[in-house]
Amino acid sequence: MDREHRRSLKHDKFVDEIGALSSRARENQRLLLMIGLGVVAVALIVWGVYFYRSSRESKAQSLLATAIETSNATIESAQNPNKATTGPSYKTEAERNAVAEKQFKDVQSQYPGSDAADMAGLWLAKNAAAKGDTATARKMLQEFIDDHGQTILGNAARYSLYQVRIDSGEAAQVATELNAEMGKADPILPGDSVLILLAHAYDVQGNSEKSRDAYKRISTEYPDSPYAVEAARRAS
């Protein structure tokens, strides 16, 4: 094989290798481009979901704020004629609560799964208890606790459930449960909350001595508690 022929073969092999490398590079470019486009698409989807949820929650919170404003609206018969008021007002408490109840239910139906819907559910449960429908209130509060566990809202529901049980004839049983909680290193509710419920349970049973003791413990053991001032007054 002469030198010229060998040079031609080497040249053809070099061309073939360059062609193969170029082909693989183009394939890799396409792969990298597809991966890049995929990352961008995922990022856009994540951003879209975040924007949708943020916008949805914002609308839900706005509707919730309207419902809360209604629930705190002035009753015309109890209004001080010398005091200027702003916001809505209603002739009777029943009328106000009926409007507020519908608005809270609207939050639940229009924005299920939102934080605002959770808050609306808690208000509706407390409202059911206020109307004397303890069975509905207990069911709603227990479902709320099951769904939210040891969260701030879950603890608020748990506190309300204890109140409902005390006021519906289970004061003695609740007092036993709360005393057991006070003996734990990590009670199910903050210590001052357990004590204020315990004092209420004793009040309902007519046990003024134990009630005063519970109030004293709040004012002495939890001086920074939001219950401390009222507890000190009741203890004296």
N, CA, C and O of each residue as an XYZ file, in Angstrom:
944
protein
N       0.861     -1.182      0.000
C       0.000      0.000      0.000
C       0.902      1.239      0.000
O       1.743      1.407      0.884
N       0.717      2.094     -0.993
C       1.599      3.255     -1.096
C       1.201      4.326     -0.093
O       0.128      4.293      0.510
N       2.127      5.290      0.060
C       1.939      6.346      1.058
C       0.678      7.163      0.792
O      -0.033      7.538      1.724
N       0.412      7.429     -0.448
C      -0.765      8.250     -0.796
C      -2.061      7.547     -0.424
O      -3.009      8.187      0.029
N      -2.105      6.254     -0.609
C      -3.305      5.490     -0.285
C      -3.536      5.458      1.229
O      -4.659      5.599      1.712
N      -2.385      5.258      1.991
C      -2.522      5.257      3.452
C      -3.018      6.607      3.970
O      -3.846      6.674      4.878
N      -2.484      7.704      3.361
C      -2.924      9.036      3.759
C      -4.411      9.218      3.478
O      -5.118      9.852      4.262
N      -4.884      8.675      2.381
C      -6.314      8.772      2.019
C      -7.186      8.019      3.015
O      -8.255      8.489      3.406
N      -6.704      6.826      3.426
C      -7.478      6.038      4.393
C      -7.573      6.756      5.743
O      -8.629      6.810      6.372
N      -6.403      7.315      6.171
C      -6.405      8.058      7.438
C      -7.341      9.263      7.362
O      -8.058      9.595      8.306
N      -7.295      9.902      6.185
C      -8.179     11.066      6.024
C      -9.643     10.665      6.087
O     -10.446     11.364      6.705
N      -9.997      9.571      5.470
C     -11.394      9.097      5.493
C     -11.813      8.720      6.908
O     -12.929      9.014      7.335
N     -10.891      8.053      7.642
C     -11.211      7.673      9.023
C     -11.396      8.902      9.891
O     -12.301      8.952     10.724
N     -10.523      9.910      9.693
C     -10.636     11.149     10.454
C     -11.971     11.834     10.177
O     -12.645     12.309     11.091
N     -12.337     11.874      8.897
C     -13.615     12.479      8.501
C     -14.783     11.740      9.124
O     -15.747     12.345      9.596
N     -14.675     10.390      9.116
C     -15.754      9.588      9.709
C     -15.881      9.867     11.206
O     -16.991      9.997     11.722
N     -14.729      9.961     11.916
C     -14.757     10.221     13.360
C     -15.324     11.601     13.659
O     -16.138     11.768     14.567
N     -14.879     12.593     12.877
C     -15.414     13.943     13.053
C     -16.918     13.955     12.797
O     -17.677     14.602     13.518
N     -17.337     13.233     11.764
C     -18.767     13.165     11.466
C     -19.556     12.522     12.594
O     -20.644     12.979     12.947
N     -18.990     11.444     13.161
C     -19.671     10.764     14.270
C     -19.746     11.667     15.487
O     -20.778     11.756     16.153
N     -18.601     12.354     15.774
C     -18.590     13.271     16.913
C     -19.575     14.407     16.710
O     -20.278     14.794     17.644
N     -19.634     14.938     15.516
C     -20.578     16.019     15.212
C     -22.012     15.551     15.375
O     -22.869     16.266     15.894
N     -22.252     14.304     14.907
C     -23.610     13.755     15.028
C     -24.003     13.607     16.485
O     -25.119     13.950     16.877
N     -23.036     13.069     17.321
C     -23.332     12.916     18.753
C     -23.511     14.277     19.427
O     -24.352     14.439     20.311
N     -22.709     15.246     18.997
C     -22.835     16.585     19.565
C     -24.202     17.176     19.256
O     -24.833     17.789     20.117
N     -24.659     16.986     18.006
C     -25.992     17.499     17.650
C     -27.078     16.785     18.453
O     -28.050     17.401     18.891
N     -26.894     15.460     18.641
C     -27.859     14.714     19.449
C     -27.857     15.215     20.892
O     -28.910     15.387     21.505
N     -26.641     15.449     21.428
C     -26.538     15.963     22.800
C     -27.135     17.358     22.910
O     -27.773     17.697     23.906
N     -26.918     18.165     21.869
C     -27.511     19.497     21.865
C     -29.023     19.413     21.934
O     -29.661     20.153     22.683
N     -29.589     18.514     21.154
C     -31.048     18.343     21.158
C     -31.513     17.867     22.534
O     -32.525     18.331     23.059
N     -30.735     16.911     23.119
C     -31.093     16.396     24.442
C     -31.028     17.498     25.492
O     -31.936     17.664     26.307
N     -29.901     18.264     25.449
C     -29.749     19.356     26.399
C     -30.828     20.411     26.207
O     -31.344     20.976     27.171
N     -31.162     20.668     24.942
C     -32.220     21.641     24.664
C     -33.555     21.165     25.220
O     -34.311     21.941     25.803
N     -33.839     19.850     25.026
C     -35.097     19.300     25.532
C     -35.133     19.348     27.053
O     -36.160     19.666     27.652
N     -33.971     19.020     27.685
C     -33.918     19.078     29.152
C     -34.135     20.510     29.625
O     -34.890     20.764     30.564
N     -33.450     21.449     28.948
C     -33.609     22.857     29.314
C     -35.030     23.325     29.184
O     -35.553     24.015     30.060
N     -35.663     22.947     28.076
C     -37.063     23.330     27.878
C     -37.955     22.681     28.925
O     -38.929     23.276     29.386
N     -37.602     21.425     29.301
C     -38.384     20.745     30.331
C     -38.277     21.446     31.669
O     -39.274     21.603     32.374
N     -37.054     21.877     32.029
C     -36.852     22.605     33.290
C     -37.641     23.903     33.288
O     -38.283     24.254     34.278
N     -37.587     24.613     32.167
C     -38.337     25.866     32.053
C     -39.836     25.608     32.185
O     -40.549     26.358     32.851
N     -40.303     24.537     31.541
C     -41.739     24.213     31.604
C     -42.163     23.905     33.031
O     -43.208     24.367     33.489
N     -41.336     23.110     33.743
C     -41.652     22.780     35.139
C     -41.667     24.045     35.988
O     -42.549     24.234     36.826
N     -40.666     24.921     35.756
C     -40.607     26.172     36.520
C     -41.846     27.022     36.268
O     -42.397     27.616     37.194
N     -42.281     27.078     35.008
C     -43.480     27.851     34.683
C     -44.716     27.255     35.342
O     -45.586     27.980     35.823
N     -44.786     25.919     35.359
C     -45.936     25.255     35.998
C     -45.952     25.545     37.495
O     -46.993     25.871     38.067
N     -44.761     25.418     38.132
C     -44.668     25.687     39.576
C     -45.055     27.124     39.877
O     -45.805     27.393     40.816
N     -44.535     28.049     39.068
C     -44.862     29.462     39.271
C     -46.347     29.704     39.069
O     -46.972     30.458     39.815
N     -46.916     29.048     38.034
C     -48.346     29.212     37.768
C     -49.205     28.696     38.908
O     -50.186     29.329     39.299
N     -48.823     27.530     39.442
C     -49.567     26.969     40.577
C     -49.446     27.877     41.792
O     -50.430     28.129     42.486
N     -48.218     28.376     42.050
C     -48.009     29.282     43.184
C     -48.830     30.551     43.018
O     -49.473     31.011     43.962
N     -48.808     31.116     41.812
C     -49.560     32.345     41.558
C     -51.056     32.093     41.724
O     -51.777     32.908     42.299
N     -51.513     30.940     41.206
C     -52.938     30.618     41.315
C     -53.345     30.468     42.775
O     -54.367     30.999     43.208
N     -52.524     29.733     43.529
C     -52.854     29.518     44.935
C     -52.785     30.815     45.726
O     -53.628     31.076     46.584
N     -51.766     31.630     45.427
C     -51.634     32.907     46.138
C     -52.824     33.804     45.840
O     -53.387     34.430     46.738
N     -53.197     33.858     44.574
C     -54.340     34.688     44.174
C     -55.628     34.156     44.786
O     -56.473     34.921     45.250
N     -55.765     32.834     44.780
C     -56.970     32.194     45.333
C     -57.065     32.437     46.831
O     -58.134     32.764     47.345
N     -55.937     32.276     47.535
C     -55.936     32.491     48.980
C     -56.225     33.946     49.310
O     -56.917     34.246     50.282
N     -55.684     34.856     48.486
C     -55.930     36.280     48.708
C     -57.419     36.601     48.589
O     -57.966     37.350     49.399
N     -58.066     36.033     47.579
C     -59.501     36.250     47.412
C     -60.288     35.631     48.562
O     -61.264     36.204     49.045
N     -59.843     34.439     48.996
C     -60.511     33.769     50.112
C     -60.381     34.580     51.393
O     -61.343     34.708     52.151
N     -59.189     35.130     51.636
C     -58.964     35.933     52.832
C     -59.796     37.210     52.803
O     -60.270     37.675     53.839
N     -59.968     37.772     51.609
C     -60.786     38.987     51.477
C     -62.239     38.688     51.832
O     -62.889     39.462     52.534
N     -62.741     37.554     51.338
C     -64.121     37.170     51.650
C     -64.262     36.839     53.132
O     -65.284     37.141     53.748
N     -63.233     36.217     53.698
C     -63.251     35.902     55.131
C     -63.277     37.177     55.957
O     -63.994     37.256     56.955
N     -62.497     38.178     55.549
C     -62.465     39.449     56.268
C     -63.842     40.101     56.279
O     -64.246     40.693     57.280
N     -64.559     39.992     55.164
C     -65.925     40.546     55.095
C     -66.839     39.820     56.070
O     -67.646     40.448     56.755
N     -66.712     38.494     56.134
C     -67.545     37.702     57.044
C     -67.238     38.048     58.504
O     -68.148     38.156     59.326
N     -65.952     38.220     58.821
C     -65.564     38.582     60.193
C     -66.094     39.964     60.545
O     -66.567     40.190     61.659
N     -66.014     40.888     59.593
C     -66.547     42.230     59.834
C     -68.045     42.173     60.114
O     -68.550     42.872     60.992
N     -68.742     41.341     59.363
C     -70.185     41.183     59.586
C     -70.455     40.614     60.972
O     -71.338     41.093     61.684
N     -69.682     39.572     61.361
C     -69.914     38.921     62.662
C     -69.673     39.871     63.827
O     -70.201     39.663     64.920
N     -68.867     40.923     63.596
C     -68.584     41.909     64.647
C     -69.355     43.211     64.461
O     -69.093     44.199     65.147
N     -70.308     43.207     63.526
C     -71.046     44.435     63.213
C     -71.900     44.900     64.386
O     -72.265     44.117     65.262
N     -72.207     46.192     64.380
C     -72.992     46.818     65.448
C     -74.456     46.396     65.378
O     -75.041     46.293     64.300
N     -75.029     46.155     66.550
C     -76.468     45.912     66.649
C     -77.127     47.254     66.956
O     -76.781     47.909     67.939
N     -78.059     47.653     66.128
C     -78.635     48.994     66.227
C     -79.286     49.250     67.582
O     -79.199     50.358     68.113
N     -79.933     48.244     68.139
C     -80.608     48.435     69.425
C     -79.626     48.654     70.567
O     -79.975     49.240     71.592
N     -78.370     48.169     70.383
C     -77.357     48.313     71.437
C     -76.380     49.432     71.117
O     -75.406     49.633     71.842
N     -76.630     50.151     70.050
C     -75.706     51.184     69.612
C     -75.824     52.442     70.464
O     -76.923     52.887     70.795
N     -74.694     52.991     70.804
C     -74.660     54.247     71.548
C     -74.945     55.392     70.573
O     -74.161     55.613     69.650
N     -76.054     56.129     70.755
C     -76.408     57.184     69.796
C     -75.392     58.315     69.728
O     -75.354     59.068     68.755
N     -74.563     58.431     70.773
C     -73.563     59.504     70.801
C     -72.217     59.085     70.215
O     -71.272     59.872     70.155
N     -72.156     57.831     69.789
C     -70.893     57.314     69.270
C     -71.034     56.991     67.791
O     -71.892     56.200     67.399
N     -70.194     57.604     66.980
C     -70.232     57.349     65.540
C     -69.686     55.956     65.251
O     -68.684     55.542     65.834
N     -70.338     55.245     64.361
C     -69.900     53.897     64.004
C     -69.645     53.811     62.507
O     -70.243     54.533     61.709
N     -68.759     52.924     62.157
C     -68.476     52.679     60.749
C     -68.745     51.213     60.440
O     -68.795     50.380     61.345
N     -68.917     50.902     59.165
C     -69.181     49.525     58.784
C     -70.646     49.174     58.882
O     -71.474     50.032     59.186
N     -70.977     47.908     58.625
C     -72.380     47.483     58.620
C     -72.989     47.456     60.013
O     -72.282     47.347     61.015
N     -74.296     47.555     60.060
C     -75.027     47.417     61.323
C     -76.310     46.656     61.049
O     -76.818     46.667     59.927
N     -76.836     45.995     62.075
C     -78.028     45.161     61.905
C     -79.003     45.433     63.046
O     -78.613     45.846     64.138
N     -80.280     45.189     62.762
C     -81.315     45.463     63.757
C     -81.231     44.511     64.936
O     -81.430     44.914     66.082
N     -80.935     43.242     64.657
C     -80.869     42.248     65.732
C     -79.615     41.392     65.581
O     -79.014     41.315     64.509
N     -79.246     40.761     66.670
C     -78.090     39.860     66.644
C     -78.357     38.660     65.754
O     -77.462     38.184     65.056
N     -79.607     38.167     65.780
C     -79.972     37.016     64.954
C     -79.802     37.337     63.465
O     -79.308     36.516     62.692
N     -80.219     38.547     63.082
C     -80.082     38.964     61.683
C     -78.601     39.030     61.295
O     -78.196     38.537     60.242
N     -77.821     39.638     62.152
C     -76.382     39.749     61.881
C     -75.736     38.377     61.744
O     -74.980     38.133     60.803
N     -76.031     37.481     62.682
C     -75.409     36.157     62.658
C     -75.828     35.342     61.442
O     -75.044     34.550     60.920
N     -77.069     35.535     60.990
C     -77.549     34.815     59.811
C     -76.768     35.244     58.570
O     -76.390     34.411     57.747
N     -76.532     36.544     58.445
C     -75.766     37.055     57.304
C     -74.319     36.576     57.395
O     -73.740     36.140     56.400
N     -73.745     36.658     58.578
C     -72.360     36.223     58.765
C     -72.213     34.733     58.474
O     -71.245     34.316     57.838
N     -73.162     33.939     58.933
C     -73.110     32.496     58.705
C     -73.080     32.176     57.216
O     -72.308     31.323     56.778
N     -73.920     32.859     56.437
C     -73.927     32.643     54.992
C     -72.580     33.011     54.376
O     -72.079     32.306     53.501
N     -71.999     34.109     54.833
C     -70.714     34.546     54.279
C     -69.597     33.565     54.620
O     -68.741     33.282     53.782
N     -69.601     33.050     55.841
C     -68.588     32.058     56.205
C     -68.764     30.774     55.395
O     -67.782     30.153     54.988
N     -70.014     30.379     55.164
C     -70.265     29.196     54.344
C     -69.833     29.433     52.898
O     -69.386     28.505     52.224
N     -69.965     30.660     52.423
C     -69.505     30.999     51.070
C     -67.987     30.821     50.960
O     -67.485     30.344     49.942
N     -67.266     31.203     52.005
C     -65.810     31.020     52.009
C     -65.478     29.539     51.879
O     -64.584     29.163     51.121
N     -66.194     28.706     52.614
C     -65.943     27.268     52.564
C     -66.262     26.678     51.192
O     -65.493     25.879     50.657
N     -67.408     27.079     50.624
C     -67.846     26.481     49.362
C     -67.044     26.981     48.164
O     -66.797     26.226     47.224
N     -66.638     28.247     48.192
C     -65.930     28.831     47.048
C     -64.425     28.585     47.079
O     -63.774     28.560     46.034
N     -63.867     28.402     48.297
C     -62.418     28.235     48.408
C     -62.067     27.062     49.321
O     -61.343     27.238     50.301
N     -62.571     25.870     49.009
C     -62.264     24.705     49.866
C     -60.761     24.422     49.885
O     -60.068     24.570     48.879
N     -60.285     24.013     51.050
C     -58.873     23.699     51.187
C     -57.983     24.879     51.509
O     -56.795     24.694     51.774
N     -58.521     26.086     51.497
C     -57.731     27.268     51.797
C     -57.662     27.489     53.309
O     -58.474     26.952     54.062
N     -56.685     28.285     53.741
C     -56.588     28.633     55.166
C     -57.833     29.406     55.608
O     -58.316     29.242     56.728
N     -58.337     30.244     54.715
C     -59.537     31.022     55.028
C     -60.735     30.101     55.264
O     -61.550     30.351     56.152
N     -60.838     29.042     54.469
C     -61.943     28.083     54.637
C     -61.834     27.378     55.986
O     -62.842     27.099     56.635
N     -60.589     27.090     56.402
C     -60.391     26.472     57.719
C     -60.893     27.403     58.831
O     -61.587     26.970     59.750
N     -60.532     28.682     58.732
C     -60.983     29.652     59.726
C     -62.501     29.773     59.722
O     -63.123     29.885     60.779
N     -63.093     29.752     58.536
C     -64.549     29.840     58.431
C     -65.207     28.640     59.111
O     -66.221     28.781     59.794
N     -64.620     27.465     58.917
C     -65.166     26.262     59.550
C     -65.135     26.342     61.059
O     -66.060     25.889     61.733
N     -64.067     26.920     61.592
C     -63.954     27.072     63.043
C     -65.029     28.025     63.568
O     -65.631     27.762     64.609
N     -65.277     29.131     62.856
C     -66.314     30.073     63.271
C     -67.685     29.396     63.216
O     -68.491     29.559     64.132
N     -67.950     28.652     62.167
C     -69.258     27.990     62.022
C     -69.487     26.977     63.138
O     -70.609     26.825     63.622
N     -68.430     26.289     63.545
C     -68.563     25.329     64.645
C     -68.908     26.043     65.945
O     -69.784     25.604     66.691
N     -68.212     27.152     66.213
C     -68.493     27.929     67.427
C     -69.895     28.538     67.373
O     -70.574     28.644     68.394
N     -70.314     28.932     66.187
C     -71.645     29.507     66.034
C     -72.725     28.464     66.307
O     -73.761     28.766     66.899
N     -72.468     27.236     65.869
C     -73.423     26.149     66.138
C     -73.558     25.929     67.641
O     -74.657     25.695     68.145
N     -72.431     26.005     68.355
C     -72.473     25.850     69.815
C     -73.244     26.997     70.450
O     -74.019     26.788     71.383
N     -73.030     28.218     69.943
C     -73.726     29.383     70.495
C     -75.237     29.281     70.290
O     -76.013     29.796     71.095
N     -75.646     28.623     69.221
C     -77.080     28.454     68.950
C     -77.676     27.274     69.713
O     -78.878     27.023     69.633
N     -76.835     26.552     70.450
C     -77.330     25.422     71.231
C     -77.282     24.099     70.505
O     -77.725     23.081     71.038
N     -76.749     24.096     69.287
C     -76.639     22.859     68.521
C     -75.307     22.196     68.859
O     -74.379     22.189     68.050
N     -75.229     21.644     70.055
C     -73.962     21.100     70.535
C     -73.512     19.866     69.750
O     -72.315     19.632     69.582
N     -74.479     19.083     69.274
C     -74.113     17.879     68.519
C     -73.358     18.251     67.243
O     -72.323     17.664     66.929
N     -73.889     19.235     66.512
C     -73.221     19.694     65.293
C     -71.883     20.333     65.617
O     -70.892     20.094     64.926
N     -71.850     21.148     66.666
C     -70.613     21.821     67.054
C     -69.531     20.813     67.412
O     -68.388     20.950     66.978
N     -69.879     19.812     68.191
C     -68.895     18.813     68.600
C     -68.368     18.041     67.400
O     -67.171     17.773     67.303
N     -69.266     17.685     66.487
C     -68.862     16.940     65.288
C     -67.898     17.774     64.432
O     -66.862     17.280     63.987
N     -68.253     19.034     64.212
C     -67.422     19.905     63.386
C     -66.065     20.167     64.029
O     -65.039     20.156     63.349
N     -66.059     20.401     65.332
C     -64.806     20.677     66.033
C     -63.898     19.450     66.044
O     -62.689     19.575     65.852
N     -64.469     18.269     66.267
C     -63.663     17.047     66.282
C     -63.060     16.777     64.903
O     -61.897     16.390     64.794
N     -63.855     16.982     63.851
C     -63.335     16.810     62.487
C     -62.208     17.801     62.213
O     -61.214     17.468     61.567
N     -62.379     19.018     62.713
C     -61.344     20.037     62.531
C     -60.059     19.627     63.244
O     -58.968     19.773     62.693
N     -60.183     19.119     64.457
C     -59.015     18.673     65.229
C     -58.322     17.515     64.516
O     -57.094     17.473     64.444
N     -59.107     16.577     63.990
C     -58.538     15.427     63.273
C     -57.744     15.873     62.048
O     -56.725     15.273     61.704
N     -58.217     16.924     61.398
C     -57.565     17.410     60.171
C     -56.340     18.275     60.443
O     -55.416     18.324     59.630
N     -56.332     18.963     61.595
C     -55.285     19.965     61.827
C     -54.325     19.626     62.956
O     -53.308     20.299     63.125
N     -54.631     18.595     63.730
C     -53.689     18.128     64.742
C     -53.185     19.213     65.668
O     -53.945     20.052     66.153
N     -51.861     19.176     65.907
C     -51.242     20.116     66.848
C     -50.816     21.411     66.144
O     -49.646     21.791     66.183
N     -51.761     22.069     65.515
C     -51.517     23.388     64.940
C     -52.215     24.419     65.818
O     -52.954     24.060     66.735
N     -51.981     25.702     65.540
C     -52.632     26.756     66.319
C     -54.149     26.652     66.171
O     -54.885     26.746     67.153
N     -54.610     26.454     64.928
C     -56.053     26.338     64.713
C     -56.587     25.052     65.334
O     -57.693     25.027     65.874
N     -55.800     23.993     65.255
C     -56.227     22.730     65.876
C     -56.397     22.885     67.374
O     -57.354     22.368     67.950
N     -55.474     23.595     68.010
C     -55.578     23.832     69.452
C     -56.749     24.751     69.792
O     -57.392     24.585     70.828
N     -57.025     25.723     68.914
C     -58.193     26.590     69.128
C     -59.475     25.769     69.088
O     -60.388     25.983     69.886
N     -59.533     24.826     68.148
C     -60.708     23.947     68.052
C     -60.805     23.035     69.274
O     -61.894     22.778     69.786
N     -59.658     22.553     69.727
C     -59.641     21.672     70.906
C     -60.120     22.432     72.144
O     -60.878     21.894     72.951
N     -59.681     23.667     72.289
C     -60.131     24.519     73.404
C     -61.645     24.715     73.343
O     -62.329     24.605     74.361
N     -62.165     25.004     72.156
C     -63.606     25.219     71.992
C     -64.388     23.949     72.278
O     -65.478     24.003     72.848
N     -63.834     22.800     71.884
C     -64.523     21.535     72.135
C     -64.636     21.264     73.630
O     -65.670     20.789     74.099
N     -63.576     21.564     74.380
C     -63.652     21.427     75.838
C     -64.749     22.335     76.400
O     -65.522     21.917     77.262
N     -64.815     23.566     75.916
C     -65.850     24.487     76.383
C     -67.245     23.950     76.107
O     -68.118     23.991     76.974
N     -67.449     23.446     74.896
C     -68.762     22.895     74.531
C     -69.120     21.731     75.435
O     -70.258     21.617     75.891
N     -68.157     20.872     75.692
C     -68.422     19.712     76.546
C     -68.754     20.146     77.976
O     -69.653     19.586     78.603
N     -68.035     21.136     78.488
C     -68.311     21.636     79.844
C     -69.723     22.191     79.929
O     -70.454     21.904     80.877
N     -70.104     22.986     78.935
C     -71.413     23.647     78.964
C     -72.564     22.712     78.612
O     -73.730     23.061     78.793
N     -72.235     21.520     78.107
C     -73.310     20.584     77.753
C     -73.439     19.432     78.738
O     -74.029     18.398     78.422
N     -72.876     19.616     79.954
C     -73.112     18.638     81.014
C     -71.968     17.695     81.315
O     -72.145     16.749     82.083
N     -70.799     17.921     80.735
C     -69.670     17.020     80.974
C     -68.562     17.689     81.801
O     -67.391     17.328     81.686
N     -68.938     18.652     82.621
C     -67.948     19.418     83.376
C     -67.068     18.526     84.252
O     -65.850     18.698     84.286
N     -67.681     17.578     84.958
C     -66.916     16.705     85.861
C     -65.924     15.849     85.076
O     -64.768     15.714     85.478
N     -66.365     15.275     83.963
C     -65.484     14.434     83.150
C     -64.336     15.252     82.555
O     -63.186     14.815     82.537
N     -64.675     16.446     82.072
C     -63.646     17.303     81.485
C     -62.640     17.727     82.551
O     -61.440     17.781     82.280
N     -63.117     18.029     83.764
C     -62.215     18.420     84.848
C     -61.211     17.299     85.139
O     -60.031     17.565     85.371
N     -61.678     16.057     85.127
C     -60.785     14.913     85.343
C     -59.723     14.837     84.250
O     -58.542     14.623     84.522
N     -60.174     15.017     83.000
C     -59.247     14.965     81.868
C     -58.215     16.100     81.939
O     -57.031     15.892     81.676
N     -58.682     17.289     82.297
C     -57.776     18.436     82.351
C     -56.769     18.307     83.481
O     -55.611     18.695     83.324
N     -57.196     17.767     84.620
C     -56.253     17.533     85.724
C     -55.174     16.540     85.305
O     -54.011     16.676     85.685
N     -55.568     15.547     84.522
C     -54.591     14.578     84.017
C     -53.605     15.260     83.070
O     -52.415     14.944     83.073
N     -54.098     16.190     82.267
C     -53.232     16.924     81.349
C     -52.228     17.790     82.110
O     -51.067     17.895     81.714
N     -52.680     18.409     83.203
C     -51.793     19.261     83.991
C     -50.654     18.462     84.618
O     -49.608     19.021     84.948
N     -50.855     17.167     84.781
C     -49.805     16.325     85.355
C     -48.769     15.874     84.339
O     -47.779     15.238     84.698
N     -48.996     16.206     83.057
C     -48.065     15.788     82.011
C     -46.992     16.846     81.781
O     -47.208     18.036     82.013
N     -45.819     16.383     81.314
C     -44.740     17.319     80.996
C     -45.094     18.167     79.789
O     -44.668     19.318     79.686
N     -45.876     17.600     78.872
C     -46.267     18.312     77.649
C     -47.780     18.185     77.464
O     -48.235     17.340     76.694
N     -48.566     19.015     78.161
C     -50.029     18.908     78.064
C     -50.527     19.223     76.665
O     -49.833     19.860     75.872
N     -51.739     18.771     76.373
C     -52.305     18.901     75.040
C     -52.550     20.349     74.640
O     -52.589     20.665     73.451
N     -52.716     21.240     75.632
C     -52.874     22.677     75.421
C     -51.898     23.409     76.344
O     -51.419     22.821     77.314
N     -51.594     24.674     76.065
C     -50.746     25.443     76.990
C     -51.323     25.422     78.408
O     -52.539     25.370     78.589
N     -50.449     25.463     79.399
C     -50.875     25.327     80.786
C     -51.922     26.329     81.214
O     -52.857     25.967     81.929
N     -51.792     27.605     80.792
C     -52.783     28.604     81.208
C     -54.148     28.336     80.582
O     -55.181     28.622     81.188
N     -54.149     27.779     79.351
C     -55.421     27.435     78.702
C     -56.099     26.279     79.430
O     -57.315     26.281     79.621
N     -55.297     25.288     79.834
C     -55.855     24.150     80.582
C     -56.450     24.635     81.902
O     -57.526     24.191     82.300
N     -55.752     25.542     82.578
C     -56.231     26.024     83.879
C     -57.506     26.862     83.754
O     -58.398     26.758     84.595
N     -57.597     27.691     82.710
C     -58.801     28.508     82.569
C     -60.004     27.625     82.253
O     -61.118     27.907     82.694
N     -59.777     26.555     81.487
C     -60.854     25.598     81.226
C     -61.217     24.848     82.504
O     -62.391     24.596     82.777
N     -60.208     24.500     83.274
C     -60.448     23.788     84.528
C     -61.246     24.657     85.492
O     -62.168     24.175     86.150
N     -60.895     25.932     85.577
C     -61.644     26.855     86.434
C     -63.096     26.952     85.983
O     -64.009     26.983     86.808
N     -63.304     26.999     84.682
C     -64.668     27.062     84.142
C     -65.442     25.796     84.480
O     -66.619     25.856     84.836
N     -64.775     24.650     84.366
C     -65.436     23.382     84.684
C     -65.863     23.348     86.156
O     -66.955     22.879     86.477
N     -65.007     23.843     87.039
C     -65.368     23.886     88.462
C     -66.477     24.909     88.723
O     -67.347     24.682     89.563
N     -66.445     26.029     88.006
C     -67.519     27.024     88.137
C     -68.869     26.398     87.814
O     -69.843     26.589     88.541
N     -68.916     25.648     86.715
C     -70.166     25.023     86.286
C     -70.654     24.016     87.324
O     -71.857     23.854     87.526
N     -69.712     23.345     87.979
C     -70.089     22.366     89.006
C     -70.416     23.025     90.343
O     -70.888     22.361     91.266
N     -70.165     24.328     90.449
C     -70.432     25.037     91.699
C     -69.347     24.860     92.743
O     -69.566     25.130     93.924
N     -68.167     24.402     92.309
C     -67.057     24.196     93.240
C     -66.182     25.454     93.227
O     -65.170     25.514     92.529
N     -66.594     26.459     94.015
C     -65.928     27.757     93.988
C     -64.501     27.689     94.538
O     -63.635     28.443     94.093
N     -64.247     26.800     95.492
C     -62.916     26.710     96.091
C     -61.887     26.239     95.052
O     -60.824     26.842     94.906
N     -62.214     25.166     94.340
C     -61.282     24.653     93.333
C     -61.180     25.619     92.157
O     -60.130     25.737     91.526
N     -62.273     26.302     91.872
C     -62.256     27.291     90.796
C     -61.277     28.414     91.128
O     -60.479     28.815     90.280
N     -61.337     28.924     92.368
C     -60.422     29.991     92.790
C     -58.979     29.524     92.763
O     -58.086     30.285     92.393
N     -58.746     28.280     93.151
C     -57.385     27.739     93.124
C     -56.826     27.729     91.702
O     -55.662     28.060     91.476
N     -57.673     27.343     90.752
C     -57.238     27.304     89.348
C     -56.921     28.709     88.847
O     -55.943     28.916     88.129
N     -57.767     29.680     89.235
C     -57.518     31.070     88.829
C     -56.231     31.598     89.465
O     -55.466     32.313     88.817
N     -55.993     31.251     90.722
C     -54.768     31.690     91.399
C     -53.528     31.161     90.696
O     -52.533     31.870     90.547
N     -53.600     29.905     90.267
C     -52.453     29.309     89.585
C     -52.139     30.043     88.284
O     -50.975     30.198     87.914
N     -53.180     30.489     87.597
C     -52.957     31.234     86.349
C     -52.205     32.537     86.646
O     -51.212     32.854     85.992
N     -52.692     33.283     87.640
C     -52.102     34.590     87.929
C     -50.699     34.482     88.517
O     -49.893     35.400     88.361
N     -50.397     33.373     89.192
C     -49.072     33.225     89.802
C     -48.085     32.477     88.896
O     -46.914     32.847     88.813
N     -48.560     31.425     88.217
C     -47.673     30.610     87.382
C     -47.527     31.157     85.967
O     -46.524     30.908     85.297
N     -48.539     31.906     85.516
C     -48.523     32.436     84.146
C     -48.869     33.932     84.175
O     -49.903     34.336     83.642
N     -48.021     34.744     84.786
C     -48.335     36.174     84.923
C     -48.441     36.914     83.587
O     -49.074     37.968     83.519
N     -47.837     36.386     82.536
C     -47.901     37.029     81.223
C     -49.046     36.503     80.367
O     -49.202     36.901     79.213
N     -49.841     35.613     80.934
C     -50.954     35.038     80.184
C     -52.019     36.094     79.888
O     -52.233     36.990     80.705
N     -52.690     36.008     78.739
C     -53.798     36.929     78.466
C     -54.968     36.727     79.430
O     -55.859     37.572     79.519
N     -54.962     35.604     80.151
C     -56.013     35.341     81.137
C     -55.641     35.858     82.521
O     -56.478     35.833     83.422
N     -54.422     36.320     82.714
C     -53.907     36.598     84.057
C     -54.702     37.659     84.808
O     -55.007     37.475     85.986
N     -55.042     38.760     84.153
C     -55.743     39.858     84.837
C     -57.125     39.404     85.295
O     -57.507     39.626     86.444
N     -57.871     38.772     84.398
C     -59.213     38.307     84.768
C     -59.121     37.205     85.816
O     -59.950     37.133     86.723
N     -58.102     36.341     85.688
C     -57.937     35.251     86.669
C     -57.649     35.805     88.059
O     -58.173     35.299     89.051
N     -56.812     36.850     88.136
C     -56.508     37.463     89.426
C     -57.758     38.073     90.041
O     -57.961     37.987     91.252
N     -58.595     38.687     89.216
C     -59.840     39.274     89.711
C     -60.768     38.207     90.250
O     -61.371     38.369     91.311
N     -60.880     37.111     89.511
C     -61.788     36.037     89.940
C     -61.224     35.307     91.174
O     -61.985     34.857     92.031
N     -59.922     35.194     91.256
C     -59.334     34.511     92.397
C     -59.556     35.277     93.693
O     -59.601     34.683     94.770
N     -59.692     36.586     93.590
C     -59.871     37.396     94.814
C     -61.338     37.488     95.198
O     -61.676     38.126     96.195
